[in-house]
Amino acid sequence: MLGYNKASAKFEGDEAIKQYIGEVTVGGFIWSGIVGARYEFNPKMGMYVEAGYGIANITAGLAFKF
């Protein structure tokens, strides 16, 4: 996965504090790599597990087909 993140925050409050905080803007490219596996117990139910870098280190769960 490859993306770009841009965020900004602006302090609106006491003017005496505002001169020290002001406005903050950050951003940059982000990336993530994931590998995973799925096992189906039967045609309608299974489980999965994923491991990676970036957004989440380990993810696991159940999958259902309707």
PDB file of N, CA, C, O and CB in Angstrom:
ATOM      1  N   MET A   1       0.854  -1.155   0.000  1.00  0.00           N
ATOM      2  CA  MET A   1       0.000   0.000   0.000  1.00  0.00           C
ATOM      3  C   MET A   1       0.910   1.230   0.000  1.00  0.00           C
ATOM      4  O   MET A   1       1.943   1.254   0.669  1.00  0.00           O
ATOM      5  CB  MET A   1      -0.977  -0.009   1.225  1.00  0.00           C
ATOM      6  N   LEU A   2       0.516   2.229  -0.746  1.00  0.00           N
ATOM      7  CA  LEU A   2       1.271   3.465  -0.835  1.00  0.00           C
ATOM      8  C   LEU A   2       0.281   4.620  -0.776  1.00  0.00           C
ATOM      9  O   LEU A   2      -0.770   4.574  -1.415  1.00  0.00           O
ATOM     10  CB  LEU A   2       2.134   3.518  -2.139  1.00  0.00           C
ATOM     11  N   GLY A   3       0.610   5.645  -0.018  1.00  0.00           N
ATOM     12  CA  GLY A   3      -0.296   6.780   0.095  1.00  0.00           C
ATOM     13  C   GLY A   3       0.427   8.040   0.490  1.00  0.00           C
ATOM     14  O   GLY A   3       1.642   8.049   0.684  1.00  0.00           O
ATOM     15  N   TYR A   4      -0.338   9.102   0.605  1.00  0.00           N
ATOM     16  CA  TYR A   4       0.193  10.391   1.026  1.00  0.00           C
ATOM     17  C   TYR A   4      -0.696  10.927   2.132  1.00  0.00           C
ATOM     18  O   TYR A   4      -1.920  10.928   1.999  1.00  0.00           O
ATOM     19  CB  TYR A   4       0.276  11.395  -0.168  1.00  0.00           C
ATOM     20  N   ASN A   5      -0.098  11.380   3.218  1.00  0.00           N
ATOM     21  CA  ASN A   5      -0.816  11.890   4.373  1.00  0.00           C
ATOM     22  C   ASN A   5      -0.567  13.386   4.509  1.00  0.00           C
ATOM     23  O   ASN A   5       0.580  13.831   4.469  1.00  0.00           O
ATOM     24  CB  ASN A   5      -0.392  11.147   5.656  1.00  0.00           C
ATOM     25  N   LYS A   6      -1.629  14.161   4.668  1.00  0.00           N
ATOM     26  CA  LYS A   6      -1.486  15.593   4.900  1.00  0.00           C
ATOM     27  C   LYS A   6      -2.449  15.985   6.008  1.00  0.00           C
ATOM     28  O   LYS A   6      -3.644  15.700   5.931  1.00  0.00           O
ATOM     29  CB  LYS A   6      -1.756  16.417   3.597  1.00  0.00           C
ATOM     30  N   ALA A   7      -1.931  16.635   7.031  1.00  0.00           N
ATOM     31  CA  ALA A   7      -2.753  17.049   8.163  1.00  0.00           C
ATOM     32  C   ALA A   7      -2.328  18.433   8.614  1.00  0.00           C
ATOM     33  O   ALA A   7      -1.164  18.810   8.484  1.00  0.00           O
ATOM     34  CB  ALA A   7      -2.646  16.040   9.329  1.00  0.00           C
ATOM     35  N   SER A   8      -3.279  19.183   9.142  1.00  0.00           N
ATOM     36  CA  SER A   8      -2.962  20.495   9.693  1.00  0.00           C
ATOM     37  C   SER A   8      -3.878  20.765  10.881  1.00  0.00           C
ATOM     38  O   SER A   8      -4.984  20.234  10.973  1.00  0.00           O
ATOM     39  CB  SER A   8      -3.109  21.607   8.613  1.00  0.00           C
ATOM     40  N   ALA A   9      -3.388  21.597  11.776  1.00  0.00           N
ATOM     41  CA  ALA A   9      -4.157  21.990  12.961  1.00  0.00           C
ATOM     42  C   ALA A   9      -3.922  23.465  13.224  1.00  0.00           C
ATOM     43  O   ALA A   9      -2.812  23.968  13.046  1.00  0.00           O
ATOM     44  CB  ALA A   9      -3.763  21.136  14.206  1.00  0.00           C
ATOM     45  N   LYS A  10      -4.957  24.147  13.642  1.00  0.00           N
ATOM     46  CA  LYS A  10      -4.859  25.573  13.917  1.00  0.00           C
ATOM     47  C   LYS A  10      -5.437  25.836  15.305  1.00  0.00           C
ATOM     48  O   LYS A  10      -6.563  25.438  15.603  1.00  0.00           O
ATOM     49  CB  LYS A  10      -5.602  26.414  12.826  1.00  0.00           C
ATOM     50  N   PHE A  11      -4.667  26.500  16.139  1.00  0.00           N
ATOM     51  CA  PHE A  11      -5.093  26.828  17.495  1.00  0.00           C
ATOM     52  C   PHE A  11      -5.946  28.088  17.473  1.00  0.00           C
ATOM     53  O   PHE A  11      -5.525  29.129  16.968  1.00  0.00           O
ATOM     54  CB  PHE A  11      -3.876  27.013  18.426  1.00  0.00           C
ATOM     55  N   GLU A  12      -7.140  27.982  18.022  1.00  0.00           N
ATOM     56  CA  GLU A  12      -8.007  29.150  18.143  1.00  0.00           C
ATOM     57  C   GLU A  12      -8.390  29.294  19.607  1.00  0.00           C
ATOM     58  O   GLU A  12      -9.255  28.578  20.112  1.00  0.00           O
ATOM     59  CB  GLU A  12      -9.279  29.023  17.233  1.00  0.00           C
ATOM     60  N   GLY A  13      -7.749  30.205  20.260  1.00  0.00           N
ATOM     61  CA  GLY A  13      -7.980  30.393  21.690  1.00  0.00           C
ATOM     62  C   GLY A  13      -7.326  31.677  22.144  1.00  0.00           C
ATOM     63  O   GLY A  13      -7.310  32.672  21.419  1.00  0.00           O
ATOM     64  N   ASP A  14      -6.788  31.647  23.342  1.00  0.00           N
ATOM     65  CA  ASP A  14      -6.145  32.799  23.965  1.00  0.00           C
ATOM     66  C   ASP A  14      -4.985  33.298  23.090  1.00  0.00           C
ATOM     67  O   ASP A  14      -4.102  32.521  22.730  1.00  0.00           O
ATOM     68  CB  ASP A  14      -5.639  32.434  25.384  1.00  0.00           C
ATOM     69  N   GLU A  15      -4.989  34.573  22.756  1.00  0.00           N
ATOM     70  CA  GLU A  15      -3.956  35.158  21.886  1.00  0.00           C
ATOM     71  C   GLU A  15      -2.561  35.054  22.495  1.00  0.00           C
ATOM     72  O   GLU A  15      -1.580  34.942  21.759  1.00  0.00           O
ATOM     73  CB  GLU A  15      -4.278  36.620  21.601  1.00  0.00           C
ATOM     74  N   ALA A  16      -2.450  35.087  23.812  1.00  0.00           N
ATOM     75  CA  ALA A  16      -1.138  34.987  24.461  1.00  0.00           C
ATOM     76  C   ALA A  16      -0.512  33.615  24.229  1.00  0.00           C
ATOM     77  O   ALA A  16       0.707  33.500  24.102  1.00  0.00           O
ATOM     78  CB  ALA A  16      -1.263  35.258  25.968  1.00  0.00           C
ATOM     79  N   ILE A  17      -1.339  32.582  24.173  1.00  0.00           N
ATOM     80  CA  ILE A  17      -0.845  31.224  23.928  1.00  0.00           C
ATOM     81  C   ILE A  17      -0.668  30.990  22.432  1.00  0.00           C
ATOM     82  O   ILE A  17       0.242  30.273  22.016  1.00  0.00           O
ATOM     83  CB  ILE A  17      -1.810  30.174  24.526  1.00  0.00           C
ATOM     84  N   LYS A  18      -1.527  31.588  21.632  1.00  0.00           N
ATOM     85  CA  LYS A  18      -1.517  31.369  20.187  1.00  0.00           C
ATOM     86  C   LYS A  18      -0.178  31.720  19.549  1.00  0.00           C
ATOM     87  O   LYS A  18       0.220  31.077  18.578  1.00  0.00           O
ATOM     88  CB  LYS A  18      -2.613  32.179  19.537  1.00  0.00           C
ATOM     89  N   GLN A  19       0.528  32.723  20.068  1.00  0.00           N
ATOM     90  CA  GLN A  19       1.814  33.105  19.492  1.00  0.00           C
ATOM     91  C   GLN A  19       2.863  32.010  19.644  1.00  0.00           C
ATOM     92  O   GLN A  19       3.825  31.974  18.877  1.00  0.00           O
ATOM     93  CB  GLN A  19       2.311  34.381  20.137  1.00  0.00           C
ATOM     94  N   TYR A  20       2.699  31.121  20.611  1.00  0.00           N
ATOM     95  CA  TYR A  20       3.645  30.020  20.802  1.00  0.00           C
ATOM     96  C   TYR A  20       3.243  28.765  20.034  1.00  0.00           C
ATOM     97  O   TYR A  20       4.102  27.961  19.668  1.00  0.00           O
ATOM     98  CB  TYR A  20       3.767  29.695  22.275  1.00  0.00           C
ATOM     99  N   ILE A  21       1.963  28.593  19.789  1.00  0.00           N
ATOM    100  CA  ILE A  21       1.481  27.383  19.132  1.00  0.00           C
ATOM    101  C   ILE A  21       1.254  27.612  17.648  1.00  0.00           C
ATOM    102  O   ILE A  21       1.798  26.885  16.817  1.00  0.00           O
ATOM    103  CB  ILE A  21       0.196  26.903  19.785  1.00  0.00           C
ATOM    104  N   GLY A  22       0.462  28.609  17.310  1.00  0.00           N
ATOM    105  CA  GLY A  22       0.223  28.950  15.902  1.00  0.00           C
ATOM    106  C   GLY A  22      -0.463  27.852  15.128  1.00  0.00           C
ATOM    107  O   GLY A  22      -1.437  27.266  15.601  1.00  0.00           O
ATOM    108  N   GLU A  23       0.044  27.564  13.923  1.00  0.00           N
ATOM    109  CA  GLU A  23      -0.539  26.559  13.037  1.00  0.00           C
ATOM    110  C   GLU A  23       0.514  25.512  12.704  1.00  0.00           C
ATOM    111  O   GLU A  23       1.675  25.843  12.464  1.00  0.00           O
ATOM    112  CB  GLU A  23      -1.093  27.210  11.741  1.00  0.00           C
ATOM    113  N   VAL A  24       0.109  24.261  12.690  1.00  0.00           N
ATOM    114  CA  VAL A  24       1.018  23.148  12.417  1.00  0.00           C
ATOM    115  C   VAL A  24       0.527  22.404  11.184  1.00  0.00           C
ATOM    116  O   VAL A  24      -0.659  22.094  11.070  1.00  0.00           O
ATOM    117  CB  VAL A  24       1.119  22.188  13.642  1.00  0.00           C
ATOM    118  N   THR A  25       1.441  22.117  10.260  1.00  0.00           N
ATOM    119  CA  THR A  25       1.119  21.335   9.063  1.00  0.00           C
ATOM    120  C   THR A  25       2.188  20.269   8.899  1.00  0.00           C
ATOM    121  O   THR A  25       3.383  20.563   8.932  1.00  0.00           O
ATOM    122  CB  THR A  25       1.026  22.243   7.786  1.00  0.00           C
ATOM    123  N   VAL A  26       1.748  19.023   8.719  1.00  0.00           N
ATOM    124  CA  VAL A  26       2.669  17.905   8.499  1.00  0.00           C
ATOM    125  C   VAL A  26       2.149  17.070   7.335  1.00  0.00           C
ATOM    126  O   VAL A  26       0.977  17.160   6.969  1.00  0.00           O
ATOM    127  CB  VAL A  26       2.821  17.030   9.790  1.00  0.00           C
ATOM    128  N   GLY A  27       3.012  16.275   6.771  1.00  0.00           N
ATOM    129  CA  GLY A  27       2.594  15.391   5.695  1.00  0.00           C
ATOM    130  C   GLY A  27       3.769  14.620   5.151  1.00  0.00           C
ATOM    131  O   GLY A  27       4.922  14.879   5.496  1.00  0.00           O
ATOM    132  N   GLY A  28       3.461  13.681   4.305  1.00  0.00           N
ATOM    133  CA  GLY A  28       4.501  12.888   3.674  1.00  0.00           C
ATOM    134  C   GLY A  28       3.947  11.590   3.140  1.00  0.00           C
ATOM    135  O   GLY A  28       2.788  11.246   3.373  1.00  0.00           O
ATOM    136  N   PHE A  29       4.791  10.872   2.418  1.00  0.00           N
ATOM    137  CA  PHE A  29       4.395   9.589   1.862  1.00  0.00           C
ATOM    138  C   PHE A  29       4.399   8.538   2.955  1.00  0.00           C
ATOM    139  O   PHE A  29       5.256   8.552   3.838  1.00  0.00           O
ATOM    140  CB  PHE A  29       5.326   9.178   0.709  1.00  0.00           C
ATOM    141  N   ILE A  30       3.438   7.624   2.894  1.00  0.00           N
ATOM    142  CA  ILE A  30       3.372   6.495   3.815  1.00  0.00           C
ATOM    143  C   ILE A  30       3.296   5.216   2.998  1.00  0.00           C
ATOM    144  O   ILE A  30       2.779   5.220   1.880  1.00  0.00           O
ATOM    145  CB  ILE A  30       2.151   6.618   4.780  1.00  0.00           C
ATOM    146  N   TRP A  31       3.807   4.124   3.549  1.00  0.00           N
ATOM    147  CA  TRP A  31       3.742   2.855   2.860  1.00  0.00           C
ATOM    148  C   TRP A  31       3.515   1.751   3.869  1.00  0.00           C
ATOM    149  O   TRP A  31       3.776   1.916   5.061  1.00  0.00           O
ATOM    150  CB  TRP A  31       5.018   2.602   2.048  1.00  0.00           C
ATOM    151  N   SER A  32       3.030   0.629   3.384  1.00  0.00           N
ATOM    152  CA  SER A  32       2.737  -0.508   4.239  1.00  0.00           C
ATOM    153  C   SER A  32       2.858  -1.783   3.415  1.00  0.00           C
ATOM    154  O   SER A  32       2.490  -1.804   2.241  1.00  0.00           O
ATOM    155  CB  SER A  32       1.324  -0.384   4.872  1.00  0.00           C
ATOM    156  N   GLY A  33       3.364  -2.829   4.020  1.00  0.00           N
ATOM    157  CA  GLY A  33       3.441  -4.134   3.376  1.00  0.00           C
ATOM    158  C   GLY A  33       2.735  -5.166   4.238  1.00  0.00           C
ATOM    159  O   GLY A  33       2.884  -5.163   5.460  1.00  0.00           O
ATOM    160  N   ILE A  34       1.962  -6.055   3.610  1.00  0.00           N
ATOM    161  CA  ILE A  34       1.174  -7.026   4.360  1.00  0.00           C
ATOM    162  C   ILE A  34       1.255  -8.385   3.676  1.00  0.00           C
ATOM    163  O   ILE A  34       1.206  -8.473   2.450  1.00  0.00           O
ATOM    164  CB  ILE A  34      -0.298  -6.563   4.486  1.00  0.00           C
ATOM    165  N   VAL A  35       1.378  -9.450   4.477  1.00  0.00           N
ATOM    166  CA  VAL A  35       1.244 -10.824   3.996  1.00  0.00           C
ATOM    167  C   VAL A  35       0.193 -11.505   4.865  1.00  0.00           C
ATOM    168  O   VAL A  35       0.044 -11.168   6.040  1.00  0.00           O
ATOM    169  CB  VAL A  35       2.623 -11.601   4.041  1.00  0.00           C
ATOM    170  N   GLY A  36      -0.530 -12.453   4.297  1.00  0.00           N
ATOM    171  CA  GLY A  36      -1.579 -13.090   5.069  1.00  0.00           C
ATOM    172  C   GLY A  36      -1.942 -14.465   4.560  1.00  0.00           C
ATOM    173  O   GLY A  36      -1.466 -14.923   3.521  1.00  0.00           O
ATOM    174  N   ALA A  37      -2.812 -15.114   5.336  1.00  0.00           N
ATOM    175  CA  ALA A  37      -3.292 -16.446   4.976  1.00  0.00           C
ATOM    176  C   ALA A  37      -4.752 -16.572   5.399  1.00  0.00           C
ATOM    177  O   ALA A  37      -5.214 -15.901   6.322  1.00  0.00           O
ATOM    178  CB  ALA A  37      -2.421 -17.559   5.641  1.00  0.00           C
ATOM    179  N   ARG A  38      -5.464 -17.454   4.695  1.00  0.00           N
ATOM    180  CA  ARG A  38      -6.873 -17.707   5.002  1.00  0.00           C
ATOM    181  C   ARG A  38      -7.105 -19.208   5.025  1.00  0.00           C
ATOM    182  O   ARG A  38      -6.581 -19.941   4.186  1.00  0.00           O
ATOM    183  CB  ARG A  38      -7.814 -17.016   3.967  1.00  0.00           C
ATOM    184  N   TYR A  39      -7.896 -19.659   5.995  1.00  0.00           N
ATOM    185  CA  TYR A  39      -8.267 -21.071   6.082  1.00  0.00           C
ATOM    186  C   TYR A  39      -9.780 -21.148   6.188  1.00  0.00           C
ATOM    187  O   TYR A  39     -10.384 -20.471   7.020  1.00  0.00           O
ATOM    188  CB  TYR A  39      -7.576 -21.777   7.303  1.00  0.00           C
ATOM    189  N   GLU A  40     -10.393 -21.974   5.346  1.00  0.00           N
ATOM    190  CA  GLU A  40     -11.838 -22.132   5.359  1.00  0.00           C
ATOM    191  C   GLU A  40     -12.208 -23.430   6.063  1.00  0.00           C
ATOM    192  O   GLU A  40     -11.807 -24.513   5.638  1.00  0.00           O
ATOM    193  CB  GLU A  40     -12.406 -22.108   3.928  1.00  0.00           C
ATOM    194  N   PHE A  41     -12.982 -23.311   7.152  1.00  0.00           N
ATOM    195  CA  PHE A  41     -13.446 -24.484   7.891  1.00  0.00           C
ATOM    196  C   PHE A  41     -14.461 -25.270   7.066  1.00  0.00           C
ATOM    197  O   PHE A  41     -14.443 -26.501   7.041  1.00  0.00           O
ATOM    198  CB  PHE A  41     -14.063 -24.065   9.238  1.00  0.00           C
ATOM    199  N   ASN A  42     -15.337 -24.544   6.400  1.00  0.00           N
ATOM    200  CA  ASN A  42     -16.357 -25.125   5.520  1.00  0.00           C
ATOM    201  C   ASN A  42     -16.682 -24.067   4.457  1.00  0.00           C
ATOM    202  O   ASN A  42     -16.108 -22.979   4.505  1.00  0.00           O
ATOM    203  CB  ASN A  42     -17.662 -25.562   6.333  1.00  0.00           C
ATOM    204  N   PRO A  43     -17.575 -24.340   3.505  1.00  0.00           N
ATOM    205  CA  PRO A  43     -17.838 -23.362   2.441  1.00  0.00           C
ATOM    206  C   PRO A  43     -18.422 -22.016   2.909  1.00  0.00           C
ATOM    207  O   PRO A  43     -18.439 -21.058   2.136  1.00  0.00           O
ATOM    208  CB  PRO A  43     -18.772 -23.967   1.457  1.00  0.00           C
ATOM    209  N   LYS A  44     -18.893 -21.930   4.144  1.00  0.00           N
ATOM    210  CA  LYS A  44     -19.515 -20.693   4.599  1.00  0.00           C
ATOM    211  C   LYS A  44     -18.748 -19.963   5.706  1.00  0.00           C
ATOM    212  O   LYS A  44     -19.124 -18.850   6.074  1.00  0.00           O
ATOM    213  CB  LYS A  44     -20.888 -20.989   5.077  1.00  0.00           C
ATOM    214  N   MET A  45     -17.677 -20.567   6.247  1.00  0.00           N
ATOM    215  CA  MET A  45     -16.974 -19.942   7.364  1.00  0.00           C
ATOM    216  C   MET A  45     -15.481 -20.224   7.295  1.00  0.00           C
ATOM    217  O   MET A  45     -15.059 -21.320   6.924  1.00  0.00           O
ATOM    218  CB  MET A  45     -17.541 -20.435   8.694  1.00  0.00           C
ATOM    219  N   GLY A  46     -14.688 -19.222   7.656  1.00  0.00           N
ATOM    220  CA  GLY A  46     -13.240 -19.370   7.657  1.00  0.00           C
ATOM    221  C   GLY A  46     -12.594 -18.377   8.604  1.00  0.00           C
ATOM    222  O   GLY A  46     -13.279 -17.624   9.298  1.00  0.00           O
ATOM    223  N   MET A  47     -11.284 -18.382   8.626  1.00  0.00           N
ATOM    224  CA  MET A  47     -10.529 -17.434   9.449  1.00  0.00           C
ATOM    225  C   MET A  47      -9.368 -16.894   8.624  1.00  0.00           C
ATOM    226  O   MET A  47      -8.966 -17.498   7.629  1.00  0.00           O
ATOM    227  CB  MET A  47     -10.013 -18.106  10.768  1.00  0.00           C
ATOM    228  N   TYR A  48      -8.836 -15.754   9.044  1.00  0.00           N
ATOM    229  CA  TYR A  48      -7.688 -15.179   8.343  1.00  0.00           C
ATOM    230  C   TYR A  48      -6.728 -14.571   9.355  1.00  0.00           C
ATOM    231  O   TYR A  48      -7.119 -14.233  10.472  1.00  0.00           O
ATOM    232  CB  TYR A  48      -8.143 -14.112   7.313  1.00  0.00           C
ATOM    233  N   VAL A  49      -5.489 -14.439   8.960  1.00  0.00           N
ATOM    234  CA  VAL A  49      -4.467 -13.774   9.765  1.00  0.00           C
ATOM    235  C   VAL A  49      -3.555 -13.017   8.800  1.00  0.00           C
ATOM    236  O   VAL A  49      -3.191 -13.524   7.738  1.00  0.00           O
ATOM    237  CB  VAL A  49      -3.650 -14.807  10.646  1.00  0.00           C
ATOM    238  N   GLU A  50      -3.197 -11.800   9.190  1.00  0.00           N
ATOM    239  CA  GLU A  50      -2.315 -10.959   8.378  1.00  0.00           C
ATOM    240  C   GLU A  50      -1.223 -10.375   9.268  1.00  0.00           C
ATOM    241  O   GLU A  50      -1.475 -10.036  10.424  1.00  0.00           O
ATOM    242  CB  GLU A  50      -3.117  -9.823   7.669  1.00  0.00           C
ATOM    243  N   ALA A  51      -0.037 -10.259   8.740  1.00  0.00           N
ATOM    244  CA  ALA A  51       1.081  -9.633   9.441  1.00  0.00           C
ATOM    245  C   ALA A  51       1.726  -8.648   8.484  1.00  0.00           C
ATOM    246  O   ALA A  51       1.855  -8.912   7.288  1.00  0.00           O
ATOM    247  CB  ALA A  51       2.120 -10.697   9.951  1.00  0.00           C
ATOM    248  N   GLY A  52       2.127  -7.512   9.028  1.00  0.00           N
ATOM    249  CA  GLY A  52       2.721  -6.524   8.138  1.00  0.00           C
ATOM    250  C   GLY A  52       3.370  -5.374   8.872  1.00  0.00           C
ATOM    251  O   GLY A  52       3.549  -5.398  10.090  1.00  0.00           O
ATOM    252  N   TYR A  53       3.715  -4.369   8.096  1.00  0.00           N
ATOM    253  CA  TYR A  53       4.360  -3.170   8.611  1.00  0.00           C
ATOM    254  C   TYR A  53       3.571  -1.965   8.127  1.00  0.00           C
ATOM    255  O   TYR A  53       3.159  -1.911   6.968  1.00  0.00           O
ATOM    256  CB  TYR A  53       5.852  -3.085   8.161  1.00  0.00           C
ATOM    257  N   GLY A  54       3.365  -1.019   8.993  1.00  0.00           N
ATOM    258  CA  GLY A  54       2.687   0.216   8.592  1.00  0.00           C
ATOM    259  C   GLY A  54       1.478   0.488   9.446  1.00  0.00           C
ATOM    260  O   GLY A  54       1.591   1.070  10.524  1.00  0.00           O
ATOM    261  N   ILE A  55       0.313   0.070   8.971  1.00  0.00           N
ATOM    262  CA  ILE A  55      -0.931   0.388   9.670  1.00  0.00           C
ATOM    263  C   ILE A  55      -1.143  -0.529  10.871  1.00  0.00           C
ATOM    264  O   ILE A  55      -1.413  -0.036  11.966  1.00  0.00           O
ATOM    265  CB  ILE A  55      -2.119   0.280   8.713  1.00  0.00           C
ATOM    266  N   ALA A  56      -1.031  -1.827  10.705  1.00  0.00           N
ATOM    267  CA  ALA A  56      -1.211  -2.777  11.804  1.00  0.00           C
ATOM    268  C   ALA A  56      -0.144  -3.861  11.707  1.00  0.00           C
ATOM    269  O   ALA A  56       0.211  -4.297  10.612  1.00  0.00           O
ATOM    270  CB  ALA A  56      -2.639  -3.403  11.777  1.00  0.00           C
ATOM    271  N   ASN A  57       0.359  -4.290  12.850  1.00  0.00           N
ATOM    272  CA  ASN A  57       1.377  -5.338  12.849  1.00  0.00           C
ATOM    273  C   ASN A  57       0.766  -6.718  12.638  1.00  0.00           C
ATOM    274  O   ASN A  57       1.260  -7.499  11.824  1.00  0.00           O
ATOM    275  CB  ASN A  57       2.157  -5.313  14.154  1.00  0.00           C
ATOM    276  N   ILE A  58      -0.320  -7.025  13.379  1.00  0.00           N
ATOM    277  CA  ILE A  58      -0.987  -8.317  13.266  1.00  0.00           C
ATOM    278  C   ILE A  58      -2.495  -8.098  13.262  1.00  0.00           C
ATOM    279  O   ILE A  58      -3.022  -7.343  14.079  1.00  0.00           O
ATOM    280  CB  ILE A  58      -0.569  -9.268  14.425  1.00  0.00           C
ATOM    281  N   THR A  59      -3.187  -8.766  12.334  1.00  0.00           N
ATOM    282  CA  THR A  59      -4.646  -8.706  12.249  1.00  0.00           C
ATOM    283  C   THR A  59      -5.149 -10.131  12.074  1.00  0.00           C
ATOM    284  O   THR A  59      -4.576 -10.911  11.314  1.00  0.00           O
ATOM    285  CB  THR A  59      -5.126  -7.778  11.067  1.00  0.00           C
ATOM    286  N   ALA A  60      -6.229 -10.469  12.786  1.00  0.00           N
ATOM    287  CA  ALA A  60      -6.836 -11.790  12.656  1.00  0.00           C
ATOM    288  C   ALA A  60      -8.340 -11.642  12.766  1.00  0.00           C
ATOM    289  O   ALA A  60      -8.839 -10.690  13.366  1.00  0.00           O
ATOM    290  CB  ALA A  60      -6.295 -12.774  13.734  1.00  0.00           C
ATOM    291  N   GLY A  61      -9.058 -12.589  12.182  1.00  0.00           N
ATOM    292  CA  GLY A  61     -10.511 -12.511  12.276  1.00  0.00           C
ATOM    293  C   GLY A  61     -11.201 -13.678  11.621  1.00  0.00           C
ATOM    294  O   GLY A  61     -10.563 -14.584  11.086  1.00  0.00           O
ATOM    295  N   LEU A  62     -12.521 -13.640  11.672  1.00  0.00           N
ATOM    296  CA  LEU A  62     -13.369 -14.644  11.053  1.00  0.00           C
ATOM    297  C   LEU A  62     -13.987 -14.082   9.786  1.00  0.00           C
ATOM    298  O   LEU A  62     -14.234 -12.880   9.686  1.00  0.00           O
ATOM    299  CB  LEU A  62     -14.459 -15.114  12.026  1.00  0.00           C
ATOM    300  N   ALA A  63     -14.240 -14.962   8.810  1.00  0.00           N
ATOM    301  CA  ALA A  63     -14.873 -14.565   7.560  1.00  0.00           C
ATOM    302  C   ALA A  63     -16.095 -15.453   7.342  1.00  0.00           C
ATOM    303  O   ALA A  63     -16.032 -16.670   7.516  1.00  0.00           O
ATOM    304  CB  ALA A  63     -13.875 -14.669   6.357  1.00  0.00           C
ATOM    305  N   PHE A  64     -17.202 -14.827   6.960  1.00  0.00           N
ATOM    306  CA  PHE A  64     -18.450 -15.552   6.716  1.00  0.00           C
ATOM    307  C   PHE A  64     -18.925 -15.282   5.301  1.00  0.00           C
ATOM    308  O   PHE A  64     -18.785 -14.167   4.797  1.00  0.00           O
ATOM    309  CB  PHE A  64     -19.539 -15.148   7.740  1.00  0.00           C
ATOM    310  N   LYS A  65     -19.485 -16.293   4.660  1.00  0.00           N
ATOM    311  CA  LYS A  65     -20.107 -16.157   3.335  1.00  0.00           C
ATOM    312  C   LYS A  65     -21.591 -16.342   3.503  1.00  0.00           C
ATOM    313  O   LYS A  65     -22.021 -17.279   4.174  1.00  0.00           O
ATOM    314  CB  LYS A  65     -19.530 -17.187   2.306  1.00  0.00           C
ATOM    315  N   PHE A  66     -22.392 -15.468   2.908  1.00  0.00           N
ATOM    316  CA  PHE A  66     -23.844 -15.556   3.013  1.00  0.00           C
ATOM    317  C   PHE A  66     -24.461 -15.941   1.696  1.00  0.00           C
ATOM    318  O   PHE A  66     -25.682 -16.063   1.598  1.00  0.00           O
ATOM    319  CB  PHE A  66     -24.426 -14.246   3.492  1.00  0.00           C
TER     320      PHE A  66
END
